[in-house]
Amino acid sequence: MSLTQYLRLVDLQAWMALKSDASRLFLGYLWWVLEPMLYVAVFYVVFDVILDAKRADFLVFLMCGKLPFIWFSRSVTQAGGSIVASAGLIGRIDVPKSMFPMAQVQLNFYKQTVVFAFLFVVLGVAGFGPAWSWMWVVPVIVVQYLFIVACSLIASIAVCYIRDFAMVINLATVFLLFSSGIFWDVRDLGDPRMTELILRINPVAFLLDAYRQVLMVHTRPDLLHLAVLGAGCCVSIWITVAFMRWRSQQLALRALS
């Protein structure tokens, strides 16, 4: 299978899944925006209304962190079980195993484009733009996409070999939810060394902070850190895809077992 055929097949799977999801729900495609915004509303009530976050712009601050995080967590969680969920197809035809997590990643990418469009509208209404500095969000989105692909491929392999790893993924996303500065500003810790440490060792925290720096503060992100993270993700993707090709039959047997 050529790369062009592979990408077309992944894209076709993603679009078919989108249409299937929309057909099962009364509000259809509106849920692409409604679901993440309901999550934002819940956390806004808890952290601003009840706990008093003491930020006048807390809603926008929360949206710039929570919406990209939902993209990451939902993609990795769904991609993690994608090979096992496709055991019936794998048992009938030999296809690249990476195709299944990639289809889930692409599915959620399409949904996220609508969410980002809505976020930009909210930012404009709230007085944060539009501004030319928003162009820096493009490399941030590209690197987050690569990060999601890398994590999704690794998660799909792990769940294929050990089903219980799906629970580890859920726990990991909960940990990242509270440790990545979604509800609090990593730059308000008071200790610059701690802020720098969190941004360096936690890629999710770095990416969420980059979104806020670009969209709210109108400054460019740390391009060197962004480039290093993107390069690391590309290397991880290459190694993982090579492993999936090498162990294709074994992965198929594990999915069917």
N, C-alpha and C positions, 0 to 999 in steps of 0.2 A: 504494500500500500504506500503510495507516494505521500509526501507531506501535504500537498494540496487536497488530495482525497481525504486524508486524515482530518484536516481542519474543517472541510466541508461536512464530514460525517458528524464531528463534534458539534458544529453549529446547527446541523439539522436536528440532532438529538435535543439540543437546548431549546430550539424553537418549538418542537413537538411537546416538550415538557411544559413550556410556558402556556401553550394553548390548552393543554390538558388541565393544568392548575386553574386557569381562568374559567374553563367550562364547568368546573365542579363547584364554583362559588357564585353566589347571587350577584355580588358586586364586581366579580371578574377582575379585570386589570387594575381597578381602583385599589385593591389590596396591596399592590406593589408599594404604594405610598402610605396607605392607612395603617398597615401592620407596623412598620418602623415608627410612625408617628404616635401610635398608641403606646409603644414602649417608651418613647420620649415623654409622653404625657404622664405615664405612671411614675417614672423617675423624677420628673419635674415636681410633681405633687409631693413626693416623699422628701426630696432633698432641698427644695426651695420653699414650698408652702409649709411643710411640717418642721423640717430641720433648719430652715432659714439659712440658705447658702450665702447670703449677704453680698450678692452680686447683682447689679442692675441688669446686666446682660446675661444672666445665668441661662435663660432659655436658649439663646443662640450658642452660648458656650457649650451647653449640653448637647445640642443638635450637632455641632461640629465634631464632637467626640463620639457620641452614641451612634449616629448613623453610619459612619465608616466602620465602627466596631461591629455593628450588626452584620454588615457585609462580610467582614472577616469571619465572625463566629458561625454564621449560618452556612457559609460556603464550606468551611473546613468540616463542620459537623455533618452536613449532608454528603460531602464527597468521601468522608471517612468510611461510610458503609455502602458506597456505590458499587464496588466490585462484588461484594457479597450479595447485594440486592439484585445484581444482574446475573446471578448464577445460572438461571435458566437459559439465557442467551449464550453465555460462555460455554455451557455444556453442548450447544449445538453447532457453534461456529467459532473458529479461531480468529479473534480480533485483538488488537493491541489493548492491553488491560488499562493503560493510562487513559484510554478514551472515556471511560466511565466517570472517573473523578473530574476530568477536564470538562465533560458535558455539564456537570453540576456547577463547576466554577463559572462557565460561560453563561449558564442559566441565571445565576445570581448577579453576574456582571450586567446583563441586560436590565434586570430589575433595578440595579443600583444606579444606572444612568438616569432613570426617571426620578429616583430619590435625590440624586445630586441636583438635577434641574429644579426640583422643588426647594431644596436647600438654598440654592442661589437666589431664588425669588424671595424667600424669607429674609435672607441677608440683605437684599436690596431694600425691602420694605422696612427693615430694622435700622437702616442707615449705615450699613457697613460696605456698601458698594452700589453698583459695580465699579471695579477699579482694574487698571492694567496689571496690578500685582497679582490679580487672580490667575493670570496665565501660569504662575508658578505651581498652581495646583495640578497641572497636567503631569509633570514628572512625579509628583507625589502619588497620584492615582496609578500611574504606570508601575511604580515600585511596589505599591500595595498590591496590585494585581499579581505581580511576580511573587510576592511574599505569600499571597493566598494560594497560588498554584503550587509553590514549593511545599507549604504545609499540608495542602490537600492530598498531594501525591504520597507524601510520607504517611499521613493518617490512613489513607486507603490501603496501603501495604500492611501497616500495623494491625488494622482491624481484620484484614483478610487472614493473617496468620494467627492473631489472638482476638477473638470476638470481644472479650472483656475490655479491650483497649478503647472501645467506644465510650465506656464510662470514664476513662481517664481523659479523653478529649473533652467531655462535658465538664468535668471538674477543672480542667486546665482553662477552659473559656471563662468559667466563673471566677477563677483566680485572676485572670487577666482583666476581667470586668472591673474588679475592685482595685487592681494594682497598676493600672495603666493611665490614671488621671482622667477618667471619663467624667467623674462627678467633682473632682478637685483639680486644681491647677498645679502641675508638677513644678512650675516656676515660682510658686508661693510657699515652698517648703522652708525658706529662710536660710538654708545651707546650700550654697552654689555647688559644692562638691557632691552632695546627695542628688541634686537635680541632674548634674552631669552624669552621675553614675546610673541613674534610672534611665535616662535617655540613651545611654550607650548599651546597656545590657538588656533593655526591653524594647524590641523593635516596634511593638504595638504602641507603646507610650510615645516613642519617637515620631511615628507616623501621625498619631492623633495630634500631637503638639505641632507638627508641621502644617497640618490642615488649619489649625487655629492661627498660627503665625501668618499664613498666607491670606486667609479669608477674613480674619478679624483685625490683626495688627498691621496687615499689608506689608509684610517683610518677606524676603525670600527665605526658604528653608536652608538648612545646613546641606549644601550641595555635595560636599565631600562625603559626609555620612550617608546621604541618600544614594550616592553612586556606589559606595562600598556595600551597602545593604542590597542594592539591586544586583550588583555583580555576584555577591554571595548567593542570592536567590537563583540566579541563572546557573551557577555551578551546581547548586543543589538539585535543580530541575534536571539538568543534564545527567547527573549521576543517578538520580532516582528513575528516570525514564530508561536509562541503560540497564539498570537492575531489573526493571519490570520486563524488559525484552529478554534478558538473560534467564529470568525465572518465570517466564510466561506460563509454561505448562504446570509448574509447581503452584503458582498463584491460582490457576484454574482448578487444580485439584483441591486446594485449600478452600476455595470459594464453594465448591460442590460438597465438601465434607461436612 
